[in-house]
Amino acid sequence: MSTPIIPEYITVHLGDPNDPTARNIRVPFIDYIKNVASSEIYPTWPESALRANIYAQVSFALNRIYTEWYPSRGYDFDITSSTRYDQKYIENREIFQSVAQIVDSLFNDYVVRQGFVQPLFTQYCNGTTSTCDGLSQWGTVDLARDGLTPYEILQYYYGDDINLVFNAPIKEKIPSYPGIPLRLGSAGEDVRILKRQLNRIGKNYPGVEPFLNLTPFYDINMERAVQNFQRIFNLTPDGIVGKATWYKIKSIFNGVKGLSELQTEGLTESEVARAYAKALVPGDVGEQVKLIQYYLSVLAFFDENLPMPSGNGVFDEKTEQAVREFQAQQGLNIDGIVGRQTWNALLTAYDRTISSIPPQYMVSTDEIYPGKFLALGQSGREVKILQEFLVQAAQNMPEIPTVEVTGNYDAQTEAAIRVVQAMEDLPQNGVTGPLTWNAVVSLAKRSE
């Protein structure tokens, strides 16, 4: 989860959620709100009442989108047209001009609970034939005639501890699922988000244990927690977070936090903050840039048509050229930006390349990063190769502790990796990613 945005489009299911005959339609978000407002309220109402209702309608829709309420339950739409579940939407209906003008001025404003970031689930009812804990549509008319402002009307129904967010950014709505399964050895902000959500779910479902440290690495403990979660919710307990497991975690997390309830536990800024940007752009610097430069450099070694990028951790012109050429090869949008699609394609191409290196290339496959992060508790051939390189590196650099080649990533191996990371000015987390792997190999081959 991240800071909310206003989507360009919203997908509306024209009926109850489980009505198989109902169609899905995709409409601009602003037009959706104009339709809902024209269907739910009367244009002759006082302007303060109209504005208060439209704020509630915008927030209601954004809450459904932000929590991925329906996609997390397996549906392929954002909201329904049924007032039993959502807001009234009538396809091709007439839009009231006075309502449309108000929507134009506030469609990217929404209600939040103070201290939280998600759009408030602004439950409402008409106040005559139905009542609820939230806003009364007809009640807003009386309050407006009494001289209350739109914000005061909203406070009357939702409490004094609400705020209005104004002029939220408008962007394409991107599903939260990262697009590729996450598993032991994966790394990134999506992993950290999952850990945070699993920890919160574990308070209500203790069987999800163990409690996870909020690192960006998919480690042994996380695999165990995912398997426990999958068993509890009748999913295949493979420890891999594919699309089904991702959205089940999101659905249960939404439920235990009450994100689609009027009285919600809420999400704070710290809970949705990302340590790394989702997209890397020219001019960026740091470890994430070094990562894409490493992947691109390996690909470029085996592909003469791909320019060799820099390896300096700066998203410079050479790196951008390599990214653009890679995007062209993959049939992606050629914008020179490493967003989700480019990142996924880069990882896929890297994995494919190292698993089928052409025989004419005189290169040891053992020297190339195996494509997954290695951490304490893991075992296997990749760990054994790493330990062999560490032994060679220690012969060249006495300050590196000697390790036993067991194939088990033990405390001894982690300690040696931390020393290498300190020597190479890398984050000293004891986890072996592509930059640390490359550093270990370079140190091992220094005397050759």
MOSULUR-V82285 format. One record per residue. N is the residue number from 1. RES is the residue in one letter. PSI is psi as a letter, one per 40 degrees, with the letter a starting at -180 (* if undefined). Layout:
# MOSULUR-V82285
N;RES;PSI + N;RES;PSI
This chain:
# MOSULUR-V82285
1;M;i + 2;S;a + 3;T;h + 4;P;i + 5;I;i + 6;I;h + 7;P;i + 8;E;d + 9;Y;i + 10;I;i + 11;T;h + 12;V;h + 13;H;h + 14;L;g + 15;G;a + 16;D;i + 17;P;d + 18;N;e + 19;D;h + 20;P;e + 21;T;e + 22;A;i + 23;R;i + 24;N;h + 25;I;i + 26;R;h + 27;V;i + 28;P;h + 29;F;d + 30;I;d + 31;D;d + 32;Y;d + 33;I;d + 34;K;d + 35;N;d + 36;V;d + 37;A;d + 38;S;d + 39;S;d + 40;E;d + 41;I;i + 42;Y;h + 43;P;e + 44;T;e + 45;W;i + 46;P;i + 47;E;d + 48;S;d + 49;A;d + 50;L;d + 51;R;d + 52;A;d + 53;N;d + 54;I;d + 55;Y;d + 56;A;d + 57;Q;d + 58;V;d + 59;S;d + 60;F;d + 61;A;d + 62;L;d + 63;N;d + 64;R;d + 65;I;d + 66;Y;d + 67;T;e + 68;E;f + 69;W;d + 70;Y;d + 71;P;d + 72;S;e + 73;R;e + 74;G;e + 75;Y;i + 76;D;f + 77;F;i + 78;D;d + 79;I;i + 80;T;i + 81;S;e + 82;S;h + 83;T;e + 84;R;d + 85;Y;d + 86;D;b + 87;Q;i + 88;K;h + 89;Y;h + 90;I;h + 91;E;h + 92;N;f + 93;R;i + 94;E;h + 95;I;h + 96;F;h + 97;Q;d + 98;S;d + 99;V;d + 100;A;d + 101;Q;d + 102;I;d + 103;V;d + 104;D;d + 105;S;e + 106;L;e + 107;F;e + 108;N;f + 109;D;i + 110;Y;i + 111;V;h + 112;V;i + 113;R;h + 114;Q;h + 115;G;e + 116;F;i + 117;V;d + 118;Q;i + 119;P;h + 120;L;h + 121;F;g + 122;T;g + 123;Q;i + 124;Y;i + 125;C;i + 126;N;e + 127;G;e + 128;T;c + 129;T;e + 130;S;i + 131;T;i + 132;C;a + 133;D;e + 134;G;a + 135;L;i + 136;S;h + 137;Q;d + 138;W;d + 139;G;d + 140;T;d + 141;V;d + 142;D;d + 143;L;d + 144;A;d + 145;R;d + 146;D;e + 147;G;e + 148;L;i + 149;T;i + 150;P;d + 151;Y;d + 152;E;d + 153;I;d + 154;L;d + 155;Q;d + 156;Y;d + 157;Y;d + 158;Y;e + 159;G;i + 160;D;e + 161;D;f + 162;I;i + 163;N;i + 164;L;h + 165;V;h + 166;F;i + 167;N;f + 168;A;i + 169;P;i + 170;I;h + 171;K;i + 172;E;h + 173;K;h + 174;I;h + 175;P;i + 176;S;d + 177;Y;h + 178;P;e + 179;G;e + 180;I;i + 181;P;i + 182;L;h + 183;R;i + 184;L;h + 185;G;e + 186;S;i + 187;A;i + 188;G;a + 189;E;d + 190;D;d + 191;V;d + 192;R;d + 193;I;d + 194;L;d + 195;K;d + 196;R;d + 197;Q;d + 198;L;d + 199;N;d + 200;R;d + 201;I;d + 202;G;d + 203;K;d + 204;N;d + 205;Y;g + 206;P;d + 207;G;e + 208;V;e + 209;E;i + 210;P;i + 211;F;h + 212;L;h + 213;N;h + 214;L;f + 215;T;i + 216;P;e + 217;F;h + 218;Y;g + 219;D;a + 220;I;d + 221;N;d + 222;M;d + 223;E;d + 224;R;d + 225;A;d + 226;V;d + 227;Q;d + 228;N;d + 229;F;d + 230;Q;d + 231;R;d + 232;I;d + 233;F;f + 234;N;f + 235;L;i + 236;T;h + 237;P;g + 238;D;e + 239;G;e + 240;I;h + 241;V;g + 242;G;a + 243;K;d + 244;A;d + 245;T;d + 246;W;d + 247;Y;d + 248;K;d + 249;I;d + 250;K;d + 251;S;d + 252;I;d + 253;F;d + 254;N;d + 255;G;d + 256;V;d + 257;K;e + 258;G;f + 259;L;d + 260;S;f + 261;E;i + 262;L;d + 263;Q;g + 264;T;i + 265;E;d + 266;G;i + 267;L;h + 268;T;i + 269;E;d + 270;S;d + 271;E;d + 272;V;e + 273;A;i + 274;R;h + 275;A;d + 276;Y;i + 277;A;i + 278;K;d + 279;A;i + 280;L;h + 281;V;i + 282;P;h + 283;G;e + 284;D;i + 285;V;i + 286;G;a + 287;E;d + 288;Q;d + 289;V;d + 290;K;d + 291;L;d + 292;I;d + 293;Q;d + 294;Y;d + 295;Y;d + 296;L;d + 297;S;d + 298;V;d + 299;L;d + 300;A;d + 301;F;d + 302;F;e + 303;D;h + 304;E;e + 305;N;e + 306;L;h + 307;P;i + 308;M;h + 309;P;i + 310;S;i + 311;G;f + 312;N;e + 313;G;e + 314;V;h + 315;F;g + 316;D;a + 317;E;d + 318;K;d + 319;T;d + 320;E;d + 321;Q;d + 322;A;d + 323;V;d + 324;R;d + 325;E;d + 326;F;d + 327;Q;d + 328;A;d + 329;Q;d + 330;Q;e + 331;G;f + 332;L;i + 333;N;h + 334;I;g + 335;D;e + 336;G;e + 337;I;h + 338;V;g + 339;G;a + 340;R;d + 341;Q;d + 342;T;d + 343;W;d + 344;N;d + 345;A;d + 346;L;d + 347;L;d + 348;T;d + 349;A;d + 350;Y;d + 351;D;d + 352;R;d + 353;T;d + 354;I;d + 355;S;e + 356;S;f + 357;I;h + 358;P;i + 359;P;d + 360;Q;e + 361;Y;h + 362;M;g + 363;V;i + 364;S;h + 365;T;d + 366;D;d + 367;E;e + 368;I;h + 369;Y;h + 370;P;e + 371;G;e + 372;K;i + 373;F;h + 374;L;h + 375;A;i + 376;L;h + 377;G;e + 378;Q;i + 379;S;i + 380;G;a + 381;R;d + 382;E;d + 383;V;d + 384;K;d + 385;I;d + 386;L;d + 387;Q;d + 388;E;d + 389;F;d + 390;L;d + 391;V;d + 392;Q;d + 393;A;d + 394;A;d + 395;Q;d + 396;N;d + 397;M;g + 398;P;d + 399;E;e + 400;I;h + 401;P;i + 402;T;h + 403;V;i + 404;E;h + 405;V;g + 406;T;e + 407;G;e + 408;N;h + 409;Y;g + 410;D;a + 411;A;d + 412;Q;d + 413;T;d + 414;E;d + 415;A;d + 416;A;d + 417;I;d + 418;R;d + 419;V;d + 420;V;d + 421;Q;d + 422;A;d + 423;M;d + 424;E;e + 425;D;f + 426;L;i + 427;P;h + 428;Q;g + 429;N;e + 430;G;e + 431;V;h + 432;T;h + 433;G;a + 434;P;d + 435;L;d + 436;T;d + 437;W;d + 438;N;d + 439;A;d + 440;V;d + 441;V;d + 442;S;d + 443;L;d + 444;A;d + 445;K;e + 446;R;d + 447;S;e + 448;E;*
